[in-house]
Amino acid sequence: MSELSKLSGKAKKIKVEGIEFEIKPLSITHAHLFIDSKGDESGFFKEILKLTLKDTIQDVKDEEIEGMALGHIMTFMEAVMDVNKMSGLDEAKKKFLKEVKQDQK
């Protein structure tokens, strides 16, 4: 393996309400989400969260993801950002969480 393999994302285990989840990093095949977002950070985060949760929880339904409490969404987003090395997108994350909060009203 080349030196590039050292830069691969690593999965991370998190606990939410006592349930353990293994959050896996996205791959290059998902890069189009970032490119296609064109300033729509909220849509971008929603898509990567859904992709990650569907990879983590094989039988999860969109309705379950959309019905999660905001605090749990924040926990998952932090883990998703961490495993994908996305620390420079904090403002975009705040915008996404604000929109999610509004949608839940």
C-alpha positions in Angstrom: 0.0 0.0 0.0 1.1 3.5 -0.7 1.5 6.4 1.7 -2.0 7.5 0.7 -3.5 4.6 2.6 -2.5 6.4 5.8 -5.0 9.2 5.0 -8.0 6.8 4.8 -10.9 7.7 7.1 -11.3 5.5 10.2 -14.7 4.4 11.6 -15.7 5.7 15.0 -18.0 4.1 17.6 -20.5 6.4 19.3 -23.2 5.8 21.9 -26.6 7.5 21.7 -29.1 6.7 24.5 -27.0 3.6 25.4 -27.1 2.3 21.8 -23.7 1.8 20.1 -23.3 2.8 16.4 -20.2 2.6 14.2 -20.0 5.6 12.0 -18.0 4.9 8.8 -16.4 7.5 6.6 -17.8 8.2 3.1 -15.7 7.3 0.1 -14.6 9.2 -3.0 -17.8 7.9 -4.7 -19.7 10.4 -2.6 -17.6 13.4 -3.5 -20.3 14.5 -6.0 -22.6 15.4 -3.1 -20.2 18.1 -2.1 -19.7 19.3 -5.6 -23.4 19.2 -6.5 -24.4 21.1 -3.3 -23.4 24.5 -4.9 -23.8 26.4 -1.6 -26.7 24.3 -0.3 -24.9 23.1 2.8 -28.1 22.0 4.4 -28.9 19.6 1.6 -25.3 18.4 1.6 -25.4 17.6 5.3 -28.8 16.0 5.1 -27.6 13.7 2.3 -24.3 12.7 4.0 -26.1 12.1 7.3 -28.7 9.8 5.5 -26.0 7.9 3.6 -23.9 7.4 6.8 -26.9 6.3 8.8 -28.1 3.9 6.1 -24.6 2.4 6.0 -24.5 2.2 9.8 -28.0 0.9 10.4 -29.0 -1.5 7.6 -32.7 -1.4 8.0 -33.2 2.3 8.9 -36.0 4.1 7.2 -36.0 7.8 6.0 -38.9 8.5 8.3 -36.8 7.4 11.3 -33.9 9.6 10.3 -36.2 12.6 9.7 -37.9 12.0 13.1 -34.7 12.0 15.2 -34.5 14.5 18.0 -32.2 17.5 17.2 -29.7 16.6 20.0 -29.2 13.1 18.4 -28.8 14.6 15.0 -26.1 16.8 16.4 -24.3 13.8 17.9 -24.4 11.9 14.6 -23.3 15.0 12.7 -20.3 15.5 14.9 -19.2 11.9 14.4 -19.8 12.1 10.6 -17.7 15.3 10.4 -15.0 13.7 12.5 -14.6 10.5 10.5 -14.7 12.4 7.3 -12.2 15.1 8.5 -14.7 17.9 7.8 -13.8 20.3 10.6 -13.7 23.4 8.3 -17.5 23.2 7.7 -18.7 24.4 11.1 -20.7 27.3 9.8 -22.4 25.0 7.2 -23.2 22.6 10.0 -24.8 25.3 12.1 -27.0 26.3 9.1 -28.0 22.7 8.6 -29.0 22.2 12.3 -31.0 25.5 12.3 -33.0 24.3 9.2 -33.6 20.9 10.8 -34.8 22.6 14.0 -37.2 24.7 11.9 -38.5 21.6 10.0 -39.2 19.8 13.3 -41.7 22.5 14.4 
